[in-house]
Amino acid sequence: MKKILSVLLAVTLILTAISFGSFAVDSGKTIIVSNRDIDPFKAANKLDGSEPVTVQLRGGTYIFDTLLSFTSEDRGNVTFEPYNGEEVIVTGSSPITQWKETTVNGVKALCASANGKRISGLFKNSEKLSCARLPESGYYYVKSLNDDDTLWTEETTLWANGTLGQASFNVDLKDFSKTPSNINDVTVRIPHWWHDEVTGMKSFDEKTGRVKMVKYAAMTIGEGDRYCFENILEGLDKSGEWCYVSEKDMIYYIPKAGETSSDLVLYAATNAEIISIDGCNNITFSGIKFENTGWDYADPKYCTINVGAWTDGLDMDGPQAAIDACSAIRVTNADNISFTNCDFLNIGSTAIKFVDNARSCRAENCYFDTIGASALFIGGQNNKNECAADITAKNNIIGNYGLQFHSAPGVTVTYCDRADISNNEIHDGYYTGISCGWIWLFGYHVTNNIKLKNNLIYNVGKGMLSDMGGIYMLGAQPGTEISGNIIHDVTCYQGESGYAGAGIYTDAGASEMLIKNNLVFNCSSYAFNATIARNNSITNNIAAFCGECLVNPGGKLLEFASMNNYNQNIYLTNSNVPIYMEMDTIEELVDNRNVMWDFTYGDELYFNLHDLKNGKAIPLKKAVKGGYVDTSIAKDPMFVDAEHYDFTLCKDSPVFANDIGFKAWDYSEAGTVRNSQIGTSLLGGQTAYNANVSQCVYHPAKLKAGTVIARFFKRTFKTIADFFRNLFGVK
């Protein structure tokens, strides 16, 4: 009987199995494919109906040398996942094996054909190799500019002196004096303001040092600005470096020890965009590794936002957040597109864009590392029909982002109606951790009801650009909540032109938000920064140890000035760094029941009416008398070990008194969820909230001469009094 049943079962399986070429489809709508199949990611199209289908990918590398497009013509309701836990890699790179020995710049090198394609990245397995650069480290500095090479003058510029549309700059011939041999492939980089110009080199004048750029500069270049040249053959001289030369259709590489032409396999990025989903719904990618894609120069064709006169009819980048960088994966006009437990490694530009009517999409439990621009870009048009909506970015690790486009935030939200961005760990990028909103001042703004909760953001900015935040907000956003986040080590450019490295930055028009239960410390400028921000409630937060002040509540533009409520916060400063700064620009500052303390000098607290460069500090009593401080008090909040960044409060802390009413929260909830699976193999919740801390640069308050003298005598008398009290045992 058992034999008869076995035969019947076998016959049943044969009859219910459907075969499409080498695809095998069982009766449960599971398709098994491999990288040897033709169009394995389109296998579900061969099935009728709309019920869910799972496409299981056999282990191996799937090379996307052209864009894979899902449209309304493709079958939706499909999940792509590895077969039986096998490793599945999707890549935009192809193997390079036919290497020949040569010499470059007097150094032994290898070369191989680029096969007629622009190479924008080179990898050894999962290692991103360094592109040749001059200078090898650091930067050169702009010597001078050319008035005859600008679109506008200071009188006709589109925005203050922020952009002149410069097409060239002059180098010091002591630094660089010869026309690059692969000039058509050289990238010019100028990091300044809150943008880095990334463009090609059009020409070089060996007599004057004039560098003509392919694009106009989006931000005004100044004398002394940093610059460097990338993918320049003259800079190729160190092992592990490479350079692409289009004129010869060649890749040049300096081998590492042990690497030979006969057995070397490297992977060259020829494709920056690998997947497009437009009009196809209900697709999930789970447990897949996306690796080694290329990048392309920023272009309006990659941008979903009209940035107005900056780019209309001009070859000029958008001025902020690398919004016009391309993406490896782009989702438009689609519902329920999900990426879960995926790895995104060595992505040349932005990893995923959910834009233009992308709805109910998510990136969850994913691992992003070594990303050229943003890990996630969310947005569309500024209307309900074409914005992004109901987007989730949750429990992801995002590290080492903005490597090609330094001004790219880790997560960018422009025009989005409702989003949940929570429990992400975001670190080591060159600009803002999370940027949310896209309207300056108070015009119509579809972005609202954004939840930025329990994110751990640290070591961002890294001294590269200016005007940034761990979290940066723009435009009125009713229903938006910023809570439970821990932000530390935000560092803006520390040169003379550098400014504004903030923890939470509410910029022009950022309004109607709740900012609660956030711990912010070790920022180069301020923990909280408001520039023409209004009607925000900043309550029950901890701000500590920042470089210029703890709170910059001011800012004016046109007829607008900031007006916000600061209630029940704990401010712990150090070395007379002011609590508040630029108070003279505030329309209304509600300071209520905050606890303030100086780690070094106790209740000796200072406030600056102006900025640090122009202002003089006033002590707490004068700030109270001037109406800047209302019911706040100077008391030690009694942290367990603030010196070592343990901001746990002692049980008998005065902040818990009824007249203050501070409420402690669990810091361990910030960052990825403990013991959750991140990507294909990582464990969540492994980074302590106070790990990877570096001491910020302090800028003590400028005290008036009388205050300095008074403080000297006060401390002298206190020292003498303490001596005699100890001598006679008097308490």
DAJOTA-V968376 format. One record per pair of residues at least 6 apart in sequence whose C-alpha atoms are under 6 Angstrom apart, sorted by sequence separation. I is the first residue (numbers start at 0). GAP is how many residues later the second one is. D is the distance in Angstrom with one decimal. If there is no record, write none. Layout:
i:gap:d
I:GAP:D
I:GAP:D
This chain:
i:gap:d
24:6:4.4
102:6:5.1
122:6:5.4
189:6:5.3
203:6:5.8
379:6:5.9
380:6:4.7
401:6:5.2
554:6:5.8
596:6:5.7
622:6:5.8
655:6:5.3
676:6:5.0
677:6:5.8
17:7:5.2
23:7:5.5
32:7:5.9
101:7:5.2
121:7:5.7
153:7:5.9
156:7:5.9
189:7:4.9
203:7:4.8
243:7:4.6
379:7:4.1
519:7:5.7
654:7:5.5
675:7:5.8
676:7:5.9
16:8:5.9
23:8:5.5
100:8:6.0
101:8:5.5
188:8:5.4
242:8:5.9
378:8:5.9
379:8:5.5
553:8:5.6
607:8:6.0
638:8:5.2
639:8:5.5
674:8:5.5
675:8:4.9
16:9:4.9
22:9:6.0
100:9:4.6
188:9:4.8
202:9:5.0
242:9:5.2
378:9:5.0
491:9:4.6
607:9:4.6
638:9:5.5
639:9:5.8
674:9:5.1
22:10:5.5
99:10:5.4
187:10:5.8
201:10:5.3
241:10:5.4
490:10:5.2
606:10:5.4
638:10:4.5
639:10:6.0
673:10:5.0
15:11:5.7
99:11:5.3
187:11:5.3
201:11:5.1
241:11:4.3
489:11:5.8
605:11:5.9
606:11:5.3
637:11:6.0
638:11:5.9
672:11:5.4
673:11:3.8
98:12:5.4
151:12:5.0
186:12:5.5
187:12:5.7
200:12:4.7
201:12:5.2
230:12:5.3
240:12:5.8
605:12:5.4
637:12:5.8
671:12:5.1
672:12:5.1
98:13:4.8
186:13:4.7
199:13:5.9
200:13:5.6
240:13:5.6
605:13:4.5
671:13:4.8
97:14:6.0
149:14:5.9
150:14:4.8
185:14:5.8
199:14:5.0
239:14:5.6
604:14:5.8
605:14:5.8
149:15:5.2
185:15:5.9
238:15:4.7
239:15:5.7
604:15:5.5
637:15:5.4
149:16:4.3
238:16:5.3
239:16:5.6
526:16:5.8
636:16:5.6
148:17:5.8
238:17:5.0
502:17:5.9
148:18:5.5
302:20:5.9
525:20:5.5
271:21:5.2
302:21:4.4
501:21:5.9
524:21:6.0
271:22:4.1
301:22:5.1
326:22:5.7
329:22:5.9
408:22:5.5
411:22:6.0
412:22:6.0
413:22:6.0
510:22:5.5
514:22:5.9
518:22:6.0
520:22:5.7
523:22:5.8
524:22:4.8
528:22:6.0
29:23:5.9
31:23:5.9
33:23:5.7
270:23:5.4
271:23:4.8
326:23:4.4
327:23:5.1
328:23:4.8
329:23:4.8
330:23:4.9
331:23:5.4
337:23:5.6
339:23:6.0
342:23:5.8
348:23:4.1
349:23:4.6
352:23:5.9
354:23:5.7
408:23:4.7
409:23:4.9
410:23:4.8
411:23:4.9
412:23:4.5
413:23:4.8
500:23:5.4
501:23:5.6
504:23:5.9
506:23:5.8
507:23:5.4
508:23:5.7
509:23:4.9
510:23:4.9
511:23:5.3
512:23:4.9
513:23:5.1
514:23:4.7
515:23:5.0
516:23:5.2
517:23:4.9
518:23:4.8
519:23:5.0
520:23:4.6
521:23:5.2
522:23:4.8
523:23:4.6
524:23:4.8
525:23:5.2
526:23:5.1
527:23:4.8
528:23:4.7
529:23:4.9
530:23:5.9
531:23:5.4
28:24:5.1
29:24:4.8
30:24:4.7
31:24:4.7
32:24:5.2
33:24:4.8
53:24:5.7
144:24:4.8
268:24:5.4
269:24:6.0
299:24:5.6
301:24:5.2
326:24:5.4
331:24:5.2
332:24:4.6
333:24:5.0
334:24:4.7
335:24:4.9
336:24:4.7
337:24:4.8
338:24:4.8
339:24:4.9
340:24:4.8
341:24:4.9
342:24:4.8
343:24:4.7
344:24:5.1
345:24:4.8
346:24:4.8
347:24:4.5
348:24:4.7
349:24:4.6
350:24:5.0
351:24:5.1
352:24:4.6
353:24:4.9
354:24:4.7
355:24:4.1
405:24:5.3
406:24:5.4
408:24:5.3
409:24:5.9
413:24:5.0
500:24:4.9
501:24:4.8
502:24:4.5
503:24:5.0
504:24:4.7
505:24:4.8
506:24:4.7
507:24:4.8
508:24:5.1
510:24:5.6
511:24:5.1
515:24:5.6
516:24:4.7
520:24:5.5
521:24:4.9
525:24:4.9
526:24:6.0
528:24:5.9
529:24:5.9
530:24:4.5
531:24:5.8
561:24:5.3
562:24:5.5
565:24:5.8
569:24:5.9
573:24:5.0
29:25:5.9
30:25:5.9
51:25:5.0
52:25:4.9
53:25:4.7
54:25:4.9
55:25:5.1
56:25:4.7
57:25:5.2
144:25:5.9
178:25:5.6
268:25:4.8
298:25:5.4
326:25:6.0
331:25:5.8
332:25:5.2
334:25:5.7
335:25:4.7
337:25:5.9
339:25:5.6
340:25:4.7
344:25:5.8
345:25:5.7
346:25:5.9
349:25:5.6
352:25:5.9
354:25:4.8
408:25:5.9
499:25:5.6
501:25:5.4
502:25:5.9
507:25:5.8
510:25:5.6
515:25:5.8
525:25:5.8
560:25:5.8
561:25:5.7
562:25:4.4
563:25:5.7
564:25:4.7
565:25:5.1
566:25:4.8
567:25:4.9
568:25:4.8
569:25:4.9
570:25:4.7
571:25:5.0
572:25:4.7
573:25:5.0
574:25:5.6
583:25:5.2
51:26:5.9
55:26:5.2
56:26:5.2
143:26:5.2
297:26:5.1
331:26:5.0
339:26:6.0
465:26:5.0
560:26:5.4
562:26:5.7
566:26:5.8
567:26:4.5
571:26:5.7
572:26:6.0
573:26:5.5
580:26:5.9
582:26:4.7
34:27:5.6
55:27:4.8
58:27:4.8
63:27:6.0
64:27:5.8
142:27:5.6
297:27:4.5
388:27:5.3
391:27:5.7
393:27:5.6
396:27:5.8
398:27:5.8
401:27:5.7
464:27:5.6
465:27:5.6
505:27:5.9
537:27:5.9
538:27:5.9
541:27:5.9
543:27:6.0
566:27:5.8
579:27:5.2
580:27:4.5
581:27:4.9
58:28:4.8
59:28:5.3
60:28:4.7
61:28:4.8
62:28:5.1
63:28:5.1
142:28:5.2
177:28:5.8
372:28:5.9
386:28:5.6
387:28:4.7
388:28:4.6
389:28:4.9
390:28:4.7
391:28:4.8
392:28:4.8
393:28:5.0
394:28:4.8
395:28:4.8
396:28:4.8
397:28:4.7
398:28:4.9
399:28:4.9
400:28:4.8
401:28:5.8
462:28:5.1
464:28:5.0
533:28:5.4
535:28:5.2
536:28:5.1
537:28:4.9
538:28:4.7
539:28:5.0
540:28:4.8
541:28:4.8
542:28:5.1
543:28:4.6
544:28:5.1
548:28:5.6
551:28:5.7
553:28:5.6
577:28:4.8
578:28:5.7
580:28:5.9
581:28:4.0
58:29:4.8
60:29:5.9
62:29:5.9
141:29:5.5
142:29:5.7
176:29:5.6
356:29:4.7
358:29:5.9
361:29:5.7
363:29:5.8
366:29:5.8
367:29:6.0
371:29:5.9
372:29:4.2
386:29:5.5
388:29:5.6
389:29:5.0
391:29:6.0
393:29:5.7
394:29:4.8
398:29:5.6
399:29:5.2
430:29:5.9
447:29:4.4
450:29:5.8
452:29:5.8
455:29:5.9
457:29:5.6
460:29:5.7
461:29:5.2
462:29:4.5
463:29:4.9
531:29:4.8
532:29:4.9
533:29:4.8
534:29:5.0
538:29:5.6
539:29:4.6
543:29:5.6
548:29:4.8
549:29:5.0
550:29:4.9
551:29:5.1
553:29:5.9
577:29:4.8
581:29:5.2
44:30:5.3
355:30:5.1
356:30:5.2
357:30:4.9
358:30:4.9
359:30:4.7
360:30:5.1
361:30:4.5
362:30:5.0
363:30:4.9
364:30:4.9
365:30:4.8
366:30:4.9
367:30:4.7
368:30:4.8
369:30:4.9
370:30:4.4
371:30:4.9
393:30:6.0
416:30:5.1
417:30:5.9
420:30:5.9
421:30:5.6
424:30:5.9
426:30:5.7
429:30:5.8
430:30:4.4
446:30:5.9
447:30:5.4
448:30:4.3
449:30:4.6
450:30:5.1
451:30:4.8
452:30:4.9
453:30:4.4
454:30:4.7
455:30:5.0
456:30:4.8
457:30:4.9
458:30:4.8
459:30:5.0
460:30:5.0
462:30:4.0
531:30:4.3
533:30:5.4
538:30:5.7
548:30:5.4
554:30:5.5
355:31:5.4
356:31:5.0
358:31:5.9
359:31:5.3
361:31:5.8
363:31:5.7
364:31:4.9
368:31:5.6
369:31:5.7
371:31:4.5
414:31:6.0
415:31:4.7
416:31:5.6
417:31:4.8
418:31:4.8
419:31:4.8
420:31:5.0
421:31:4.6
422:31:4.9
423:31:4.8
424:31:4.8
425:31:4.8
426:31:5.0
427:31:5.0
428:31:4.9
429:31:4.3
447:31:6.0
448:31:4.4
452:31:5.4
453:31:4.4
457:31:5.4
458:31:5.7
460:31:5.5
462:31:6.0
553:31:5.1
602:31:5.4
355:32:5.8
371:32:4.4
372:32:5.1
414:32:5.1
417:32:5.2
421:32:5.6
422:32:4.6
424:32:6.0
426:32:5.5
427:32:5.0
429:32:5.7
447:32:5.8
452:32:5.9
465:32:5.4
468:32:5.9
480:32:5.9
482:32:5.9
485:32:5.8
487:32:5.7
553:32:4.8
354:33:5.6
381:33:5.6
421:33:5.6
426:33:5.9
465:33:5.2
466:33:4.5
467:33:5.4
468:33:4.5
469:33:4.8
470:33:4.9
471:33:4.7
472:33:4.8
473:33:5.3
475:33:5.8
479:33:5.2
480:33:4.9
481:33:4.8
482:33:4.8
483:33:5.0
484:33:4.9
485:33:4.8
486:33:4.8
487:33:4.9
488:33:4.9
489:33:4.7
490:33:4.9
373:34:5.3
376:34:6.0
377:34:6.0
378:34:5.7
429:34:6.0
465:34:5.9
468:34:5.1
469:34:5.9
472:34:5.9
474:34:4.5
475:34:4.9
477:34:5.0
482:34:5.3
483:34:4.9
485:34:5.9
487:34:5.3
488:34:5.1
372:35:5.0
373:35:5.5
374:35:5.5
375:35:4.9
376:35:4.7
377:35:4.7
378:35:4.7
379:35:5.4
439:35:5.7
468:35:5.6
474:35:4.2
475:35:4.4
476:35:5.8
482:35:5.6
172:36:5.9
189:36:5.8
373:36:4.8
378:36:4.5
431:36:5.3
434:36:5.9
436:36:5.8
437:36:5.8
438:36:4.7
468:36:5.3
473:36:4.5
189:37:4.4
373:37:5.9
378:37:5.2
431:37:5.0
432:37:4.8
433:37:4.8
434:37:4.7
435:37:5.0
436:37:4.6
472:37:5.9
594:37:5.9
596:37:5.7
170:38:5.0
188:38:5.5
431:38:5.3
432:38:5.8
436:38:5.7
590:38:5.5
591:38:5.9
592:38:5.2
593:38:4.5
594:38:5.2
595:38:4.8
596:38:5.8
169:39:5.1
188:39:5.4
590:39:5.6
591:39:5.0
592:39:4.3
594:39:5.9
596:39:5.7
169:40:4.3
591:40:5.5
168:41:5.7
169:41:5.9
187:41:4.9
168:42:5.5
186:42:5.7
167:43:5.4
186:43:5.0
167:44:4.5
185:44:5.8
167:45:5.7
185:45:5.2
166:46:5.6
185:46:5.3
166:49:4.7
165:50:5.4
164:51:5.2
165:51:5.3
164:52:5.3
275:53:5.8
277:53:6.0
280:53:5.2
283:53:5.8
285:53:5.9
288:53:5.7
289:53:5.9
290:53:5.9
294:53:4.6
272:54:5.8
273:54:5.3
274:54:4.8
275:54:4.9
276:54:4.8
277:54:4.8
278:54:5.0
279:54:5.7
280:54:4.9
281:54:4.8
282:54:4.9
283:54:4.6
284:54:4.9
285:54:4.8
286:54:4.9
287:54:4.9
288:54:4.6
289:54:4.9
290:54:4.8
291:54:4.8
292:54:5.0
293:54:4.5
294:54:5.2
272:55:4.2
277:55:5.4
278:55:4.9
281:55:5.5
283:55:5.9
285:55:5.7
286:55:4.7
290:55:5.6
291:55:5.6
292:55:5.2
162:56:4.5
163:56:5.4
271:56:5.7
277:56:6.0
285:56:5.9
161:57:5.6
162:57:4.4
161:58:5.4
181:63:5.8
382:63:5.9
381:64:5.6
440:67:5.1
441:67:5.3
592:67:5.3
439:68:5.3
440:68:3.8
439:69:5.7
303:76:5.8
143:79:5.4
142:80:5.7
141:81:5.3
141:82:4.9
140:83:5.0
141:83:5.3
140:84:5.4
616:84:5.9
140:85:4.6
321:85:5.9
616:85:5.5
139:86:5.7
140:86:6.0
320:86:5.1
321:86:5.0
615:86:5.3
616:86:5.1
138:87:5.6
139:87:5.4
320:87:4.5
615:87:6.0
138:88:5.5
138:89:5.6
133:94:5.8
567:94:5.7
133:95:5.2
132:96:5.7
132:97:4.4
132:98:6.0
217:98:5.8
131:99:5.0
132:99:6.0
217:99:5.7
130:100:5.6
131:100:5.7
214:100:5.5
215:100:5.3
133:101:5.5
214:101:5.7
217:101:5.7
132:102:5.2
131:103:5.1
131:104:4.9
131:109:5.7
130:110:5.4
131:110:5.7
129:111:4.9
130:111:5.0
131:111:5.7
130:112:5.9
539:122:6.0
576:123:4.4
577:123:5.9
575:124:5.2
576:124:5.1
574:125:5.9
575:125:5.6
113:135:5.3
112:136:5.9
113:136:5.0
112:137:4.6
113:137:6.0
111:138:5.6
111:139:5.3
110:140:5.4
110:141:4.5
109:142:5.8
123:142:5.0
109:143:5.2
122:143:5.7
108:144:5.6
122:144:5.0
108:145:4.6
121:145:5.7
121:146:4.6
120:147:5.8
120:148:4.8
119:149:5.7
118:150:5.6
546:150:5.4
118:151:5.3
546:151:4.1
547:151:5.2
546:152:5.4
99:161:5.8
98:162:4.9
96:168:5.0
95:169:5.7
95:170:5.2
94:171:5.7
95:171:5.7
94:172:4.4
523:172:5.6
93:173:5.2
120:173:5.5
92:174:5.5
93:174:5.5
119:174:5.1
521:174:5.4
92:175:5.0
119:175:6.0
92:176:4.1
91:177:5.8
92:177:5.8
91:179:4.9
484:185:5.9
90:199:5.8
92:199:5.9
87:200:5.5
88:200:4.7
89:200:4.8
90:200:5.0
91:200:5.9
88:201:5.9
90:201:5.6
91:201:4.5
75:204:5.8
78:204:5.8
75:205:5.3
76:205:4.5
77:205:5.0
78:205:4.6
79:205:4.9
80:205:5.1
64:206:5.8
67:206:5.9
68:206:5.9
75:206:5.6
76:206:5.6
78:206:6.0
80:206:6.0
66:207:4.7
67:207:4.8
68:207:4.7
69:207:4.7
70:207:5.0
71:207:4.7
66:208:5.7
68:208:5.9
70:208:5.1
71:208:4.8
70:209:5.0
63:210:6.0
194:212:5.2
455:214:5.4
454:215:5.1
455:215:4.5
453:216:4.1
454:216:4.9
424:246:4.9
422:247:6.0
423:247:5.2
422:248:4.7
423:248:5.4
422:249:4.9
193:271:5.3
192:272:5.9
193:272:5.0
191:273:5.9
192:273:5.3
193:273:5.8
394:277:4.9
365:312:5.4
366:312:4.7
364:313:4.6
365:313:4.4
364:314:5.8
342:336:5.0
340:337:5.7
341:337:4.6
340:338:4.0
341:338:5.9
340:339:5.6
286:393:5.5
